[in-house]
Amino acid sequence: MMGMCALEYFSIYGCHSLIGLPKGGLPATLETLRITDCKRLESLPEGIMHQHSTNAAALQALEISSLKSLPEGMMHCNSIATTSTMDMCALEYLSLNICPSLTSFPRGKFPSTLEQLHIGDCEHLESISEEMFHSTNSSLQSLILGRYSDRKTLPDCLNTLTGLSIEDFENLELLLPQIKKLTRLTSLNIRNCENIKTPLSQWGLSRLTSLKRLSIRGMFPDATSFSDDPHSILFPTTLTSLTLSHFQNLESLASLSLQTLTSLEELEIVSCPKLRSILPREGLLPDTLSRLYVERCPHLTQRYSKEEGDDWPKIAHIPCVEIHD
């Protein structure tokens, strides 16, 4: 019956009395399926990903949370090259979030159409491996990993990634050699990996010559500066957006050589209570900078407040300046 309607979007949220779904395949028209915060629902019916017609499935986005197991067939899309079953689904987005009891993926490979993969709060889930991706994989563009404790390495086949986000990771130290090889990355977001010991100057981010957006938050709790070497090059000159937040003891940005970031358009600094200056040693920010955002940085608020701060004239030329307590 599920296959006889023209349903395109189906979402179930916060239905705590739900314990099961009807058996059978998804409607061939369904493009997005979201099942989140249904705490009594432990699994989806076997065969729910299969189609009962020769038409290709339309499912493009699948978001699941709080399940203990995943349906068989989820990993078989696009893996059987026959006229009737090839392209049984064209999944582009897969999110598995807050599934602490989930331990394994179904057998098979991710769909070759998969563009975005998000795994968060799945602390017992097996690591994604090279075998889970097609040898000709070229579709995956974005990978988001958060509180995924078994993740120690990234499969080498992920060199097509343009976006990578890592949050609350115990093993970031082990991922750094691979991250600096992802030369197609345009966006990198790393948050709350406080136990990392490798200094930012040794991350090799300057090699990522396609990188445009970089956000770093909540690391190096004791560091007063990002590097002791005033001549170190930490970031590529391709950066257009840089966000630094929650560095509790950071006092200076001098080691970042901001004046060398000749493509920088946006600079955000949040929750750095001991940071006393934005300006590099030369006293200039890149001419390309069009937006400066500062929040919860008391010394900067005092120093750069519009018309009142002593150093306001040094940033007054920036078209958009936002400074908040």
ChimeraX attribute file (.defattr): number of C-alpha atoms within 10 A of each C-alpha:
attribute: neighborCount
match mode: 1-to-1
recipient: residues
	/A:1	10
	/A:2	15
	/A:3	16
	/A:4	10
	/A:5	12
	/A:6	11
	/A:7	15
	/A:8	14
	/A:9	13
	/A:10	12
	/A:11	10
	/A:12	13
	/A:13	12
	/A:14	11
	/A:15	14
	/A:16	11
	/A:17	10
	/A:18	13
	/A:19	13
	/A:20	13
	/A:21	11
	/A:22	11
	/A:23	13
	/A:24	17
	/A:25	18
	/A:26	25
	/A:27	24
	/A:28	25
	/A:29	18
	/A:30	20
	/A:31	21
	/A:32	18
	/A:33	19
	/A:34	15
	/A:35	19
	/A:36	20
	/A:37	18
	/A:38	20
	/A:39	17
	/A:40	14
	/A:41	20
	/A:42	19
	/A:43	17
	/A:44	21
	/A:45	16
	/A:46	15
	/A:47	16
	/A:48	19
	/A:49	23
	/A:50	22
	/A:51	19
	/A:52	16
	/A:53	14
	/A:54	13
	/A:55	15
	/A:56	16
	/A:57	23
	/A:58	19
	/A:59	23
	/A:60	18
	/A:61	20
	/A:62	19
	/A:63	17
	/A:64	22
	/A:65	25
	/A:66	23
	/A:67	23
	/A:68	15
	/A:69	16
	/A:70	20
	/A:71	16
	/A:72	18
	/A:73	18
	/A:74	22
	/A:75	20
	/A:76	22
	/A:77	24
	/A:78	20
	/A:79	17
	/A:80	12
	/A:81	9
	/A:82	9
	/A:83	8
	/A:84	12
	/A:85	20
	/A:86	17
	/A:87	23
	/A:88	26
	/A:89	26
	/A:90	20
	/A:91	25
	/A:92	20
	/A:93	20
	/A:94	20
	/A:95	17
	/A:96	21
	/A:97	22
	/A:98	20
	/A:99	23
	/A:100	17
	/A:101	16
	/A:102	23
	/A:103	15
	/A:104	14
	/A:105	19
	/A:106	15
	/A:107	12
	/A:108	17
	/A:109	20
	/A:110	24
	/A:111	27
	/A:112	24
	/A:113	20
	/A:114	22
	/A:115	19
	/A:116	19
	/A:117	20
	/A:118	16
	/A:119	23
	/A:120	22
	/A:121	21
	/A:122	23
	/A:123	19
	/A:124	16
	/A:125	20
	/A:126	15
	/A:127	17
	/A:128	17
	/A:129	14
	/A:130	14
	/A:131	12
	/A:132	16
	/A:133	21
	/A:134	18
	/A:135	10
	/A:136	8
	/A:137	16
	/A:138	17
	/A:139	17
	/A:140	24
	/A:141	19
	/A:142	21
	/A:143	18
	/A:144	18
	/A:145	22
	/A:146	22
	/A:147	20
	/A:148	23
	/A:149	19
	/A:150	16
	/A:151	21
	/A:152	16
	/A:153	18
	/A:154	18
	/A:155	15
	/A:156	12
	/A:157	17
	/A:158	19
	/A:159	19
	/A:160	17
	/A:161	21
	/A:162	19
	/A:163	20
	/A:164	20
	/A:165	17
	/A:166	22
	/A:167	19
	/A:168	20
	/A:169	23
	/A:170	18
	/A:171	17
	/A:172	22
	/A:173	16
	/A:174	14
	/A:175	15
	/A:176	17
	/A:177	15
	/A:178	14
	/A:179	20
	/A:180	15
	/A:181	15
	/A:182	23
	/A:183	17
	/A:184	16
	/A:185	23
	/A:186	20
	/A:187	19
	/A:188	23
	/A:189	16
	/A:190	21
	/A:191	19
	/A:192	19
	/A:193	21
	/A:194	16
	/A:195	15
	/A:196	17
	/A:197	11
	/A:198	12
	/A:199	13
	/A:200	17
	/A:201	18
	/A:202	14
	/A:203	16
	/A:204	17
	/A:205	22
	/A:206	19
	/A:207	16
	/A:208	22
	/A:209	17
	/A:210	18
	/A:211	25
	/A:212	20
	/A:213	19
	/A:214	20
	/A:215	17
	/A:216	18
	/A:217	20
	/A:218	19
	/A:219	20
	/A:220	23
	/A:221	14
	/A:222	11
	/A:223	15
	/A:224	17
	/A:225	20
	/A:226	19
	/A:227	20
	/A:228	12
	/A:229	12
	/A:230	12
	/A:231	10
	/A:232	14
	/A:233	20
	/A:234	20
	/A:235	24
	/A:236	20
	/A:237	20
	/A:238	18
	/A:239	23
	/A:240	20
	/A:241	20
	/A:242	19
	/A:243	16
	/A:244	18
	/A:245	22
	/A:246	21
	/A:247	24
	/A:248	18
	/A:249	16
	/A:250	20
	/A:251	19
	/A:252	19
	/A:253	19
	/A:254	21
	/A:255	19
	/A:256	22
	/A:257	20
	/A:258	24
	/A:259	19
	/A:260	16
	/A:261	22
	/A:262	17
	/A:263	18
	/A:264	24
	/A:265	19
	/A:266	18
	/A:267	19
	/A:268	17
	/A:269	23
	/A:270	19
	/A:271	19
	/A:272	23
	/A:273	18
	/A:274	17
	/A:275	21
	/A:276	18
	/A:277	17
	/A:278	21
	/A:279	18
	/A:280	17
	/A:281	15
	/A:282	10
	/A:283	12
	/A:284	15
	/A:285	21
	/A:286	15
	/A:287	14
	/A:288	14
	/A:289	21
	/A:290	15
	/A:291	16
	/A:292	17
	/A:293	15
	/A:294	23
	/A:295	18
	/A:296	17
	/A:297	21
	/A:298	18
	/A:299	16
	/A:300	24
	/A:301	19
	/A:302	17
	/A:303	16
	/A:304	23
	/A:305	19
	/A:306	17
	/A:307	10
	/A:308	12
	/A:309	13
	/A:310	12
	/A:311	17
	/A:312	15
	/A:313	13
	/A:314	13
	/A:315	19
	/A:316	14
	/A:317	12
	/A:318	16
	/A:319	10
	/A:320	13
	/A:321	17
	/A:322	14
	/A:323	20
	/A:324	13
	/A:325	13
